[in-house]
Amino acid sequence: MVIWLVLLAVALAVGGLLAAAMLHDPGYVLLAYGGITMETSLWFALGALIALWLALALVGSLIRRSRTGGTRLAGWMRRRRSTAVQTRSVQGAMLLAEQRWRDAEQVLLEAAEKGDAGLADYLGAARAANAGNRFEQRDRILDQAKAALPEATFAVDLVRSELQQQGGQWRRSVATLETLRSQAPRHPVVLTRLFEAHRALADWQAVADLASALPSEAGADLDTVQVAVWGARLGSSRHSDDSSLHVRNTWKAMPKRLHDDEGLLLEYAELAAPPDAEAALRQGLQRHWRTSWVRRYGTLAGDVAKRRKEAGGWLAAHPEDADLHLTLGRLAVADGDVDQARTHFEASLQARRDAETLVELAGLADESGDQALANGYYREALENSRA
């Protein structure tokens, strides 16, 4: 307050001095330009100059304020738009989590188009379209993402391959992944997805070629892959002109350790000529005693007497094996030896009450005319199969 009073006193003093000076000598100013002249006092001319200076300063200040205000307004509008886009992104993510596919797709696509670089929103919209089985719309959204963010092309197509596989479009995913593989030959995700796609398409040769290139973290079981590959090759042999020869050659070409695979040996026994099937099963049982192989040995076509003799030799090592007695009983039936067949079937039942053995005994009782006994075996077999 004191300062303001001092300043007021100084201003009054200066004003008084100026007023006294103006009264003592007003001065004289003459302005001439061409044929125009203007006369005024010195003090008026000074006042006019000061007023002009103040007017120019005021105009400059107004211009600066308008520019600053425009910048602030633009910044405010950008922040408001960013907040709105972020809100839409969150809403879209929530709709996606709720599996409201159409709504999620619409909201996320809107957020992506209004945002500066909404890759996550584009991909979320594509996932929503894919989940709703709108595959063409999914591809359009992904193409939009690539056009908006060319630097993210690889990532977008990687997601495309994922969504194609989720939609069961295995062949399309292979085409997409092969393009990606040409750009990144050792990319672990590309190789793993290619492997899964070829396995889904039962393209076992491609599966075998890719298996060795897979990263260790992919967890591919090479033995499982090879079993599938050789199983497919065995299966394709049935369509050749000389299927027996083709099956035999495929079996010989197969790695020896795979001859001990339970499923592969059974498939070979199904497709091979009877002598080849018998030899493979017999050799397999010498290495590994497996129930499925023992049973299959009793249902092969071909030399029954030879198989009875061979299987009979196994009784010494497996005297109470239910499956071996079932096989020997079936071979005895095929050889016309009903009494021996019944003996083996009953021995099998003593070791294990099995529906197949009961049906075999029912068949023998039926042929001998003992219908009551046959019905009893059939009834027990039915109850056994339901248990």
C-alpha positions in Angstrom: 0.0 0.0 0.0 2.8 2.4 0.9 4.5 1.7 -2.5 1.3 2.5 -4.3 1.0 5.8 -2.4 4.6 6.7 -3.2 4.0 5.9 -6.9 0.9 8.0 -6.9 2.7 10.9 -5.3 5.5 10.6 -7.9 3.0 10.5 -10.8 1.2 13.6 -9.4 4.5 15.4 -9.1 5.5 14.5 -12.7 2.1 15.5 -14.0 2.3 18.8 -12.2 5.7 19.5 -13.7 4.5 18.6 -17.2 1.4 20.8 -16.8 3.6 23.7 -15.7 6.0 23.1 -18.7 3.0 22.9 -21.1 1.7 26.2 -19.8 5.1 27.9 -19.8 6.0 26.9 -23.3 3.6 24.7 -25.4 6.2 24.3 -28.1 5.6 24.1 -31.9 5.6 21.2 -34.3 5.1 21.6 -38.1 4.5 18.5 -40.3 4.7 19.0 -44.0 4.3 16.4 -46.8 3.9 17.5 -50.4 1.4 20.3 -50.4 0.0 19.3 -47.0 1.1 20.9 -43.8 -0.1 20.4 -40.2 0.8 22.4 -37.1 0.4 21.3 -33.5 2.0 21.9 -30.2 4.9 19.8 -29.0 3.0 18.3 -26.2 0.1 17.2 -28.3 2.4 15.6 -30.8 4.2 13.7 -28.0 0.8 12.5 -26.6 -0.3 11.4 -30.1 2.9 9.3 -30.5 2.4 7.7 -27.1 -1.2 6.9 -27.9 -0.1 5.3 -31.2 2.5 3.3 -29.5 0.0 2.0 -26.9 -2.5 1.1 -29.7 0.2 -0.9 -31.6 1.2 -2.7 -28.4 -2.4 -3.5 -27.6 -3.0 -4.9 -31.1 0.2 -7.0 -30.9 -0.9 -8.3 -27.5 -4.3 -9.3 -28.9 -2.7 -11.1 -31.8 -0.3 -13.1 -29.5 -3.2 -14.0 -27.2 -5.3 -15.3 -30.1 -2.4 -17.5 -31.3 -1.8 -18.9 -27.9 -5.5 -19.5 -27.4 -5.7 -21.4 -30.7 -2.8 -23.6 -29.7 -4.4 -24.3 -26.4 -7.7 -25.1 -28.0 -6.0 -27.5 -30.5 -4.2 -29.3 -27.6 -7.4 -29.5 -25.7 -9.2 -31.0 -28.6 -6.4 -33.6 -29.2 -6.5 -34.6 -25.6 -10.3 -35.0 -25.7 -10.1 -37.1 -28.8 -7.4 -39.3 -27.4 -9.4 -39.8 -24.2 -12.5 -40.7 -26.3 -10.5 -43.2 -28.4 -9.0 -44.8 -25.3 -12.5 -45.1 -23.8 -13.7 -46.9 -26.9 -10.8 -49.2 -26.8 -11.5 -50.2 -23.3 -15.2 -50.7 -24.1 -14.2 -52.9 -27.1 -12.0 -55.0 -25.0 -14.8 -55.5 -22.5 -17.2 -56.5 -25.2 -14.6 -58.9 -26.6 -14.2 -60.5 -23.2 -18.0 -60.9 -23.0 -18.0 -62.6 -26.4 -20.3 -60.0 -27.9 -18.5 -60.3 -31.2 -20.4 -57.9 -33.4 -20.5 -55.1 -30.9 -16.8 -55.6 -30.0 -15.8 -55.6 -33.7 -17.7 -52.3 -34.3 -16.4 -50.5 -31.3 -12.8 -51.6 -31.8 -12.8 -50.8 -35.5 -14.1 -47.3 -34.7 -11.4 -46.8 -32.1 -8.7 -48.0 -34.6 -9.9 -45.7 -37.4 -10.1 -42.7 -35.1 -6.8 -43.4 -33.2 -3.4 -42.4 -34.5 -1.9 -46.0 -34.5 -4.5 -48.5 -33.2 -2.9 -51.7 -34.1 -4.2 -53.5 -31.0 -7.7 -52.2 -31.8 -7.5 -53.5 -35.4 -6.3 -56.9 -34.2 -9.0 -57.0 -31.5 -11.7 -56.2 -34.2 -10.3 -58.9 -36.4 -10.4 -61.4 -33.6 -14.0 -60.5 -32.9 -14.9 -60.9 -36.6 -13.1 -64.3 -36.7 -14.9 -65.5 -33.6 -18.2 -64.6 -35.2 -17.2 -66.7 -38.3 -17.1 -63.5 -40.4 -13.9 -64.4 -42.2 -14.1 -62.0 -45.1 -14.7 -59.1 -42.7 -11.7 -60.3 -40.6 -9.5 -60.2 -43.7 -10.7 -56.7 -44.6 -9.9 -55.4 -41.1 -6.4 -57.0 -41.2 -5.8 -55.4 -44.6 -6.9 -52.0 -43.2 -4.3 -52.5 -40.4 -1.6 -53.2 -42.9 -2.5 -50.1 -44.9 -2.5 -47.9 -41.8 0.7 -49.4 -40.3 2.9 -50.9 -43.1 5.7 -51.5 -40.7 3.5 -54.0 -38.8 2.7 -56.1 -41.9 4.6 -59.2 -40.6 2.9 -59.1 -37.2 -0.5 -58.6 -38.8 -0.1 -61.6 -41.1 1.2 -63.7 -38.2 -2.1 -62.9 -36.4 -3.9 -63.7 -39.7 -2.5 -67.2 -39.7 -3.5 -67.7 -36.1 -7.1 -66.7 -36.8 -7.2 -68.8 -40.0 -6.2 -71.8 -37.9 -8.8 -71.0 -35.2 -11.4 -70.8 -38.0 -10.3 -74.2 -39.4 -8.9 -72.6 -42.6 -5.8 -74.8 -42.5 -4.9 -74.5 -46.2 -5.2 -70.7 -46.2 -3.0 -70.6 -43.1 -0.4 -72.6 -44.9 -0.3 -70.1 -47.8 0.0 -67.2 -45.3 2.7 -68.9 -43.3 4.7 -69.9 -46.4 4.8 -66.2 -47.3 6.0 -65.3 -43.8 8.5 -68.1 -43.9 10.1 -66.7 -47.0 10.7 -63.5 -45.0 11.8 -65.2 -41.8 12.9 -68.8 -42.5 13.6 -69.7 -38.9 10.9 -67.8 -37.1 9.8 -70.2 -34.3 6.1 -69.2 -34.4 5.9 -69.5 -38.2 7.5 -73.0 -38.1 5.3 -74.2 -35.2 2.1 -73.1 -36.9 3.2 -74.6 -40.2 3.8 -77.8 -38.4 0.3 -77.8 -36.8 -1.3 -76.9 -40.1 0.3 -79.7 -42.1 -0.5 -82.1 -39.3 -4.2 -81.1 -39.4 -4.2 -81.6 -43.1 -2.5 -85.0 -42.7 0.3 -83.9 -44.9 2.8 -86.2 -43.2 5.7 -85.7 -45.5 5.6 -82.0 -44.8 5.2 -82.7 -41.1 8.3 -84.9 -41.1 10.3 -82.2 -43.0 9.3 -79.6 -40.5 9.8 -81.7 -37.3 13.5 -81.3 -37.3 13.4 -77.6 -37.8 11.0 -76.9 -34.9 12.4 -75.0 -31.9 12.9 -77.0 -28.8 10.2 -75.1 -26.9 7.6 -76.2 -29.5 7.7 -79.6 -27.7 7.3 -81.7 -30.8 7.6 -85.4 -30.1 9.6 -86.7 -33.1 8.7 -90.3 -32.4 5.0 -89.4 -32.5 5.5 -87.5 -35.7 7.4 -90.4 -37.4 4.7 -92.9 -36.3 2.1 -90.7 -37.9 4.1 -90.3 -41.1 4.8 -94.0 -41.5 1.2 -94.9 -40.6 0.0 -92.6 -43.3 2.4 -94.2 -45.8 1.2 -97.7 -44.8 -2.4 -96.5 -45.3 -1.7 -95.1 -48.7 -0.3 -98.5 -49.8 -3.8 -100.0 -50.0 -4.5 -97.7 -53.0 -1.6 -98.9 -55.1 -1.8 -101.4 -57.9 0.2 -104.0 -56.0 -0.8 -103.2 -52.4 0.9 -106.2 -50.8 4.2 -105.4 -52.4 3.9 -101.7 -51.6 3.0 -102.5 -47.9 6.0 -104.9 -47.6 8.4 -102.3 -49.1 7.1 -99.6 -46.8 7.6 -101.8 -43.8 11.1 -102.6 -44.8 11.9 -98.9 -45.3 10.5 -98.0 -41.9 13.1 -97.5 -39.1 13.4 -100.7 -37.2 12.6 -99.2 -33.9 9.1 -98.3 -35.2 8.4 -102.0 -35.8 7.8 -102.2 -32.1 5.1 -99.5 -32.2 1.8 -101.2 -31.2 -0.4 -99.3 -33.6 2.0 -99.5 -36.6 2.4 -103.3 -36.3 -1.4 -103.8 -36.1 -1.9 -101.6 -39.1 0.7 -103.6 -41.0 -0.9 -106.8 -40.0 -4.2 -105.5 -41.4 -2.7 -104.5 -44.8 0.0 -107.0 -45.4 -0.3 -110.4 -47.1 -1.1 -113.2 -44.5 2.5 -114.7 -44.4 4.0 -111.2 -44.0 1.5 -110.3 -41.3 2.1 -113.6 -39.4 5.9 -113.1 -39.5 5.8 -109.5 -38.3 3.4 -110.3 -35.4 5.4 -113.4 -34.4 8.7 -111.5 -34.4 7.1 -108.6 -32.6 5.7 -110.9 -29.8 9.2 -112.3 -29.4 10.4 -108.8 -28.5 7.3 -107.5 -26.6 4.4 -109.5 -25.3 1.4 -107.3 -26.0 -2.3 -108.2 -25.7 -3.4 -106.6 -28.9 -0.8 -108.5 -30.9 -1.7 -111.8 -29.3 -5.4 -111.3 -30.1 -4.6 -110.2 -33.7 -2.5 -113.3 -34.2 -5.6 -115.5 -33.7 -7.6 -113.7 -36.4 -5.1 -113.7 -39.2 -5.9 -115.4 -42.5 -3.6 -118.1 -43.8 -1.9 -121.2 -42.4 -3.9 -122.0 -39.3 -1.9 -125.1 -38.4 1.4 -123.2 -38.4 -0.1 -120.5 -36.2 -1.6 -123.1 -33.7 1.8 -124.7 -33.4 3.6 -121.4 -32.9 1.1 -120.0 -30.4 1.0 -123.3 -28.5 4.7 -122.9 -27.9 4.0 -119.7 -26.1 2.0 -121.4 -23.4 5.1 -122.5 -21.5 6.0 -118.9 -20.8 2.4 -117.6 -20.5 0.3 -120.6 -19.1 -2.5 -118.4 -17.6 -2.6 -115.7 -20.2 -6.3 -115.1 -21.0 -5.6 -113.5 -24.4 -3.3 -116.4 -25.4 -6.0 -119.0 -24.6 -8.5 -116.9 -26.5 -6.2 -116.9 -29.5 -5.5 -120.6 -29.3 -9.3 -121.3 -29.0 -10.0 -119.3 -32.1 -7.2 -121.1 -34.0 -8.6 -124.4 -32.9 -12.1 -123.4 -34.1 -10.6 -122.4 -37.5 -8.8 -125.8 -37.5 -12.0 -127.7 -36.8 -10.8 -128.8 -33.3 -14.0 -127.9 -31.2 -13.0 -129.8 -28.1 -9.6 -128.0 -27.9 -11.3 -124.7 -28.7 -13.7 -125.1 -25.8 -10.8 -126.1 -23.4 -8.9 -122.9 -24.3 -11.9 -120.7 -24.1 -12.8 -122.0 -20.6 -9.2 -121.5 -19.5 -9.4 -118.0 -20.8 -12.6 -117.4 -18.8 -10.9 -118.8 -15.6 -8.2 -116.1 -16.0 -10.6 -113.3 -16.9 -14.3 -113.0 -17.6 -14.2 -111.4 -21.1 -17.1 -110.7 -23.4 -15.3 -111.9 -26.5 -14.5 -115.2 -24.9 -18.1 -115.6 -23.8 -19.4 -115.0 -27.3 -17.0 -117.6 -28.6 -18.3 -120.2 -26.1 -21.8 -119.2 -26.9 -21.1 -119.9 -30.6 -19.8 -123.3 -29.8 -22.8 -124.1 -27.6 -25.1 -122.9 -30.3 -23.5 -125.2 -32.9 -23.7 -128.2 -30.6 -27.5 -127.5 -30.1 -27.3 -126.4 -26.4 -29.4 -123.3 -26.9 -29.9 -122.7 -23.2 -26.1 -122.7 -22.5 -25.6 -120.5 -25.6 -28.2 -118.0 -24.3 -26.6 -117.9 -20.9 -23.2 -117.1 -22.4 -24.7 -114.4 -24.7 -26.5 -112.9 -21.7 -23.4 -112.8 -19.6 -21.4 -111.4 -22.5 -24.0 -108.6 -22.9 -23.9 -107.8 -19.2 -20.1 -107.9 -19.2 -19.9 -105.5 -22.2 -22.2 -103.0 -20.3 -20.2 -103.1 -17.1 
